[in-house]
């Protein structure tokens, strides 16, 4: 089994797609006004409008801008460099400037416009580097 994607439900697809394109540098594929994907080599971040909920059973299946349990994580080459590149753009969204976590990742935490928590991380300890280089 492979995790293929995570989908964010939003009331404003254009705004969220533009935000993620700016912070990741990944060009989104916009299939419809209600659905887009940002594809990376290992997984896809899908962004769907609240209109798409009708295909999954109705408006009560998910609520836009109410996630407080998941962190969307991107492994980046250098979290500090991304912070420098994005500090002005992310100023009102920053939760934590780059910090080395006890498990060996250097992490930049911020929220997207819908309030979803995003982590740009770089493995920096030998164990973390080994973990991500071997996939274990």
C-alpha positions in Angstrom: 0.0 0.0 0.0 1.2 3.5 -0.8 0.0 6.9 0.5 -0.6 8.8 -2.8 -2.2 12.1 -1.8 -3.7 14.3 0.9 -6.7 16.4 -0.1 -7.5 19.8 1.5 -11.1 20.9 1.2 -11.4 24.7 0.9 -14.0 27.4 0.1 -11.4 29.2 -2.0 -9.5 26.9 -4.4 -7.8 29.7 -6.3 -6.3 31.3 -3.1 -5.0 28.0 -1.7 -3.6 26.8 -5.0 -1.8 30.2 -5.5 -0.4 30.0 -1.9 1.0 26.4 -2.3 2.4 27.3 -5.7 4.2 30.2 -4.2 5.7 28.4 -1.2 6.6 25.1 -2.9 7.5 26.3 -6.4 5.5 23.4 -7.8 3.2 24.3 -10.7 -0.3 23.0 -10.0 -2.4 21.0 -12.4 -5.9 22.7 -12.3 -8.4 20.1 -13.6 -11.5 22.2 -12.9 -12.3 25.3 -10.9 -13.1 23.0 -8.1 -10.0 20.7 -8.1 -6.3 21.0 -8.5 -3.2 19.0 -7.6 0.4 19.8 -6.8 2.4 16.7 -7.7 5.8 16.0 -6.1 8.0 13.0 -6.7 6.6 11.1 -3.7 3.1 12.3 -3.2 0.4 14.8 -4.3 -1.3 17.6 -2.5 -4.8 17.8 -3.8 -7.0 20.8 -3.3 -10.8 20.5 -3.7 -13.6 23.0 -3.2 -16.5 22.4 -0.9 -18.5 21.8 -4.1 -16.7 18.5 -4.5 -18.2 17.2 -1.2 -21.4 16.2 -3.0 -19.4 13.3 -4.6 -18.5 12.0 -1.1 -21.9 12.2 0.5 -22.6 15.9 1.1 -21.5 19.0 2.9 -21.2 17.3 6.3 -18.4 14.9 5.2 -15.7 17.6 5.6 -15.5 21.2 6.7 -13.2 23.7 5.1 -10.7 25.7 7.2 -11.3 23.6 10.4 -8.3 21.2 10.5 -6.4 21.3 13.7 -5.1 17.7 13.8 -2.9 17.1 10.7 0.4 18.7 9.6 1.1 18.8 5.9 4.9 18.0 5.6 7.3 18.7 2.8 10.9 17.5 2.9 13.0 20.4 1.6 16.7 20.8 0.9 17.2 23.6 3.4 14.5 24.8 5.8 16.5 27.8 6.8 17.0 28.9 3.2 13.3 28.4 2.5 12.5 30.6 5.6 14.8 33.3 4.2 13.1 33.0 0.8 9.6 33.1 2.2 9.8 35.1 5.4 8.2 38.2 3.9 5.4 36.3 2.1 4.7 34.1 5.2 5.0 36.8 7.8 1.5 36.5 9.1 1.4 32.7 8.7 4.6 31.7 10.6 4.1 29.5 13.6 7.7 28.6 14.3 10.9 29.8 12.7 13.4 27.0 11.7 14.1 24.9 14.7 15.9 21.6 15.2 13.5 19.0 16.5 14.5 16.2 19.0 14.0 13.6 16.2 16.7 15.3 14.1 14.7 17.4 11.6 15.1 21.2 11.1 11.5 22.4 10.8 9.8 25.6 9.6 6.2 25.6 10.7 3.5 27.9 9.2 -0.2 27.9 8.4 -1.8 28.1 5.0 -4.6 30.7 4.4 -7.2 28.1 5.6 -5.3 27.5 8.9 -3.8 24.1 8.0 -0.4 23.6 9.6 2.5 23.1 7.2 6.0 21.8 8.0 9.0 22.4 5.7 11.6 20.1 7.2 15.2 19.1 6.5 16.8 16.0 8.1 19.9 17.2 9.9 20.9 14.5 12.4 22.7 11.4 11.1 19.7 9.2 12.1 17.2 11.5 10.4 19.3 11.7 7.2 19.7 7.9 7.2 16.0 7.4 7.8 15.1 9.5 4.8 17.8 8.3 2.5 16.8 4.6 3.1 13.1 5.2 3.4 12.9 3.4 6.7 
